Amino acid sequence: MCGVMLLAGACAAPPPRNDFSTPDTASRIESIDTAARDNDASNVRQIVEQLDSEEPAVRLKAILALKNLTGETNGYHYDDPPSMRKHAIKRWVAYVNRTYPDTTRADG
C-alpha cells in the first residue's frame, strides 16, 4: 500500500513554477522572487500586475523585482496612496508595452 501511495504522489503534476494569479500571498511573493532571482524578464507583465496588490509585501517585492529586471521604478513606491500608485502603474504599463512589444499587451 505504501508503495502505491508513493507512486501516486510521484505522478502528481508539479505546482506551476510562477503562479502570479494565486490568492496565496506567500506563493505570489515566491513567484516574484523566483523571476527576479532567475533574471526572467518574461514575467515582467505579471509582476507589473502585482503592483496593484492589496498586500504591501507583494507590492514591495514586485517593485524590487522590476527594478532588478529592468533598472526602472517609473516613480512607483509600494507605500504611496492608491491614487499615486495607479498613476505609476499606468507608467509601468506604457513602459512594458513599449519595451516588450512582442508579448501580450498590458492594460492600464
Buried (B, 14 or more C-beta within 10 A) or exposed (E): EEEEEEEEEEEEEEEEEBEBEBEEBEBBBBBBBBBBEEEBBEBBBBBBBBBBBEBEBBBBBBBBBBBBBBEBBBEBEBEBEEEEBEEBBEBBBEBBBEEBEEEEEBEE
